[in-house]
Amino acid sequence: MIPGDSAPSTLEQDHEALLQFLYMAPVGLAQLSRDGNIVLINPLCAQLLMPLSKQGDLSNLFEVLKPVAPDLAHRARIFAPLHGKVCDAMHIQTHGGTSSHDAQILSLTLLKLDADRLMAVLDDVTQSVKRDRELRHSQSWIHSISSGIFDVSYALMSLDDQGIVQGWNVGIRNLTGFEAEATIGRSYANFYPEGGMLGHRALERLREADQTGWNLEEGWLRRSNGERYWGSCLIAPVETVTAVSGTKCTYSLVIRDISDRRESDEALRRSVWSDHLTGLANRRAFFDAASTAAQRRTRTGEPITIVLFDADHFKAVNDTHGHAAGDAVLRHLAAGLSVTFTPTDVVARFGGEEFVVLLTGNSLAEAKATADRFRSHIAASPVTVDGVQVLCTVSAGVATSTDGACGIDELLRKADIALYAAKAAGRDRVAVWDDALEQQGRASVGGVLP
């Protein structure tokens, strides 16, 4: 210090200590205005956000996260308390490759400090989520076996390599009501409601068990009297040796009645896998389902089709009628998508006013026809908000793996090119990707028209 200068004030020292803390913090930290504008950000937070930003712009957190957390601004806007957690450890999945294994999962906690300030805490939890998933799979397997020794809501049986039940025991009767003559020699799909487990899907689960060591799914099952219950169905491969054929692969099937857990499990599923505003699957759920579909296509050749929808002139809706009307339009689109597509299709909100549908086993013509039916329905069904009718149309782009694309990222890219073509051609229409659109897409890089 130069003689004659005064010592740094306590306030200056505290400020310097705070800056040092922010710089060295092991998590990403950012202070925001109530509109999401970033006032202060530490290096780790900037590093985590940079892959999501457009041209390195980190000026507004809501805009940066809009493609992966489209309802974040809405949550902050409707959060009424003067301070508290707007969201707590919300998982955000980015996508960087051809499967969900390449994705990065971020944990976001958004705090409201006062009427004008927000604080974002961001952390990379990719590895911990992966370890947790593996642990839960292991625990499910151990729990299903161990609890079955004493639990009447449990049934264990063996399957051959075609999914045919090989034996019967009293546990099957106790859980399902099926006697031996209705069990032995039949596919395990018999334990599902009609249409709940198609024959090809029953075999696919066996192949998935071969690859991963087990296959575990939850869903509606049925008893012999037609009553439905919520159950878990675990399949594990078992090698057996016979004198005639030598080594042969059979399977153990464990069924449990978990109806009492369904409500809490469903609430957890909604919080992790659902979009907060629309109730549809979120981006994370879409990529998880898409990864499974891509792996299945590698084995079976089953086609995958992706349809991207985007609301036309959505910014004008917000500017003219307000954000509440914009939210109503998004919920209206989500409801229309849910009734237009089947329960086996994956319908998700992809970001902002963009939605995506994943179809497996459908022809390109079928996918296009369904997309066009939804487009026509929306064009003819205005949304009424506070007595005012709000007109909305949608544009769509369709791409299928039968065109040679197999990876999900490639299908999304082609569907996005087709969507851009639909917008450029006048909106309120469905376009299908082809080689001609590919050339146009290369010449018009820069995103979808509003």
N, C-alpha and C positions, 0 to 999 in steps of 0.2 A: 504494500500500500504506500502511496506517495505521502511524505510528511505533510501534515496540514489537512489532508483529506479526512472527512468524517467516516467512521465505520459504517458498513452497510446497515440499513435499517432492518428491524425484525421482519417487517412486511416483505422487503426484498429477499431476505434469506428464506422466508417461508415460500415465496413465489419460486425461487430457484430450486428449493427442495421438491416442490410439487412438480415442476417441469422434469426434474431428474427422475422422480417416481414414475411419471407418465412414460418417459422414454424407456425405462428399464422394466416396466411392468410385464409379467409373463403372459398377459392376455391383451387383446386389442381393446383400446379405449377411445371413445370419441364423444365430444360434447356437441350437441345439436341444438338448433332453434326448434320451435314447435312445428315448423314446416319441414324439418329434416335437413336444413342447411348445416353443413359441418363447420363448427367454429374452431374446434381444437381436436387434433387426432394424433395418436402416437404411431411410431413407425410400424409396429406389428399389425395394428389395425389396417393401416394403409396397404401393407403387404398382403393381408388376407382379402381385402376388397379389390385390389388392382385387377385380378383376373376377371372380375365381374363388370368392371367399369368400361364405358365406351370412350376410347381414345384417351384413357388415363384420367378421366374427369371424376374427381372425388369431391365435388362441391356439395352434393346432396345425397344423404344416405338412402332416402326413400327411392330416389331415382336409380341409384346403383343397384339396389336390391329388388327393384320392381320385377325383373324377369323371374326371380326365384322366390320372392316373398311379396306377391302383388298386393296383399291386403294389409301390409305393415302400416302404410300411411292411414288407412281407414281405422285400424286399431288405435293408433295414436290419437286420431281426431275424435273418436267417440269415447275415449277413456275419461270418465268424469271426475274422479278424485283429484285433489290438488297435487298429490304426489303418490308414487307407488310403482309397481311393476306393470307395464303395459303388456309385456310378454316375458316369460321366464324360461330360459334355456330352450328356446324354439329351434328345432333342427332345420337347417337350410341346406339343401343338396344342390351342389353345382355339378356339371357333367362335363367330363373332359375326354371321354373316349368312347368306345363302342359298347361298353357294358357298365352296369352300376358299380362294378368293382373299381373302375377308374375314377369314380366320383369323389369329390371332397365334400365332407359334411361339416358345416359350421354350426356352432351353438351361439344363439343370439339372445341376450337379455336386454330389454329396453326399459329404462327407468325414467319416470317423469319426476324431475327435481322440483319444478314449480310450474307456473302457468306458461312460462316462456322458454324453459330449458328442458332438454332431454339428455340422457346419458346412455350410450350404447356400449355393451360389453360383448366382445366377439372372441370366440376361441375355436381352434381346429380340433374336432373330436372324432375325426375319421377313424383312427385306430381303435379308440375306446368303444365306438359303436360297433365296429367289426368284431372286437373281442366279446362284447356283450351279446351279439347275435349268436356267435358260436357257443357261448356259455349257455344261453337259453335253449338252443337246440339240444345240447348235451343233457341239460337238466330235464327237458321234456321227455327225452328217451328214458332216462333213469327213473323219473317220477312215474311215467306210464307203466313201467315194468314193476317197480317196487310197490306202488299203491294198489296194483291189481291183485296182489296176494290177499288183501283184506277187503277190497272195494267191490261191491256188487255192480257198480256202474262201469265195469271193465269187461272186455271180452278179448281173448287172444286166440288166434287161429293161424294156420299155415296156408300159403298159396303156392300154386305151381308157377312156372315162368310165363303163364298167360293170365295170371290173376284169378285162377279158379280155386275155390276153397276146397281143401283136401280133407278136412276133418271137422268134427262138431264136438262141443262140450257144453256143460251146463251153464258156463259163463255166458255163452252166446244166447241161450234161452233167457237168462236172467236180465240181460241188457236189452236184447232186441225182440224177444218173443219168438224168434224163428226156431223151428224144430229142425232135426237133422235132414229130413227129406227136402226141406226148402232152403238148405244151406249147402250141403255137400254137392260138388259138381257144378255149382253156379258161380258166376263172377262176383267178386266182392262189391261190384257196382250195385248189386241187389240191395245193399244196405242203404242206398241213397234214394231220395224221392225220384219219381219218374222224371227223366231229363236232367237230373242233377249231376250225374256222372256218366258221360257218354263212353261208349266202348273204347274209342281210340284214346281218350284221355285216361282211362283206367290203365291202359298199357303204358302210356307215357310216364305215369307216376312210377311204375316199376323201373323204367329206364333211368329216370331221375334218381331213384334210390340207388341204382347201380353206380352212378357217377359220384354221388355225394355221401353215400353211406346210409342215408335214410331219406324219407320224404314225409313231411309232416304238414297236414292241412287241417283247418277247422271249417266247419260249415254245417248245413242242415243234413241230418240223417233221418232214417225212418225205422219205426218198429213194425212188426208183422201186422198190427191192427191199423196201420196207416198213420199213426201219430208221429209227428215230427219232433225231433229234439236236436239241440246244438251239441255237436260232438267233435272230438279230435280223432283223426285217423292217421296212425303212424305206420309206415311200411319200412322194413329193414331187410336187406338181402342176407340169406344164409346159405352157405355152400354145404351141400350134403353129398355123401358118397354112396353110390348104389353098386351092387354087384354086376348089374346089367349094363348100365350106361356110364359108370364111373362118376366123375364129379359133375354135379348138377346144381344149378342155382335155384333155390326156392326162396320164399319170403315169409317173414313173420308179419302179421297184421294185428295191430293193437288199436282197439276202438274204446273210447271213453266218453261217457256222458258228462259234459262240462256246462250244462245249461245254467247252473248256479253262478258260473263265472262270466257268462256271456255279457251281461250288462256292463260290468266293470271293464272287461276286455274290449268291448265295443267303444266305450268312452275313451279308452287309451288309444285305440286304433284311430278314432276320429281326430284326436288331438295331434297325432303324429303324422297321419297319412291324408288328412282331409284339408281342403281349402276352407279357411275361416269364414269367408263371405258367402260362398255358393254351396258349400257342402259336398262338392265334387272331390274326386281324388286330386291331390296336389302334385307338384312337379316331382317330388321325391317318389311318391307312389307310382307315378307314370314310368319313371326310369327303372324302378325295381321290376315292374310288370314287363316292361319292354325287354329288359335283360333276360328274363325267363323265357319270353317268347322267342328271342333271337337264338338262345341255346336250343330250344325245342326245334326251331326251323333247321338248325344244323343237323339234327338227328333225323327229322321226319320229312323235311322239305315243305312243310306246311307254309303257305304264303302269309306274309305280314303286310298289312296295309295301314298307312297313317294318313289321317285327314286333319289338316290344320284349318281352324276357323278363326276369323278375325272380324270384330264388329266394325262396320263401316262408319266413318266420321264420328268415332266415339268421343274425341276431344270436343267436338261441337256440341254433343249432348251434355257433357259436363259444363261447358262454358255457358250454354243457353239455359239449361234447366237445373244446374247444380249437381254436386257430388251425390246427393241422396238419390236423384233420378238416375245417375250413372250406375250406382250400386243396384238399383231396382232393375235396370236393363240387364246387368250381368247375371242377377239371380233368375231373371226371365229366360235368358239364353241357357243357363245351366239346367233349368227345369225342362226346357224343350229338348235339350240334348239327352237328358235322362230317359225321357219317354220315347224318343226316336230310335235310339240305339238299344241293343239288347243287354241283359245283365252280364253276358260273357265278354262284352266289349269294355275296354278301359276308357272311360271318359274323364278328362282331367282339365283343370284350369292351368294353363301353361305359363301365363304371365300377363298382367294387365288385362286387356280385353281380348286376349288370345286363348283359344281352347284347342285341345288336341284329343283325337280319338284313335285308339289302337285296336285294330280288328285282326283276327287270325282266322284263316280258313275261308275267308270271303274272296270272291272274285273282284277284279277291279270294277267291273260293271255294277256289281251289287253295292260296293262301297260308294261309288259315284251316285247311284240312284238314291241311296239313303241320305247322303250328304245333300243332294238337291231337294229331297223331301223336307229336310230340316230347314234349308234356306227358304223354301216357299212358305213354310209355316211361319217363320219369323217375319217375313215380309208382309204377311197378311194378319199379323197379331201385334198391334201396337201395345205398349205398356202404359197403363194409366197411373200417374203419380199426382196426388193431391188434385184430382179432378182433371188433370191435363194429359192428353194422349201424347206419348213420345214414340215417334216412329223410329224403327231401327231395321237395318238389313245386315246381312253377313256375306262375306266372301270366303271361299274355301279353296284349298289346294290339296290334291290327292296324289300319293305316290305309293307304289307297291314293290315288294321284293321280287316279283316276277319280271321286273324290268332289269334285273341284274344286281340291284342294291340289296345287301343283306344286313349290314350294320345299321343300327338305329340312327346314329348320327347322319349317315348318308341318306337314309329315308327322310329324316327331318329336313335335311338340306334341300332335297328334291321337292318335298311338299311345300317348303317355304318359297321356292322358285315358282311353283305353280300358283301359290297364293298371291304372290306379287303380280303374276300375269293376270289373275282374275281381277285384282284391284285396278291394274293399268287398263284393262279392257272395259272398265265402266262400273265395277263393283256389282254386288248382288248377283253373283254367279259362282259356279264351281269350275275349276280348271284342273286338268289332269296333267301330270308331268310327262314330257316326252323330250326327244333329242332336240327338237326345235326350240323348246322353252329353255333348255340348257344353255344354248348359245345366247338367248336373250338375257338369261340370268347373269351370265358372265359380263354382259355389257351394261348391266344395271345394278351392280353391287352397291349396297347402301341401305338395304332394309325395305320393309313393306311400307307402302303408301298409307297415310292415315285413313 
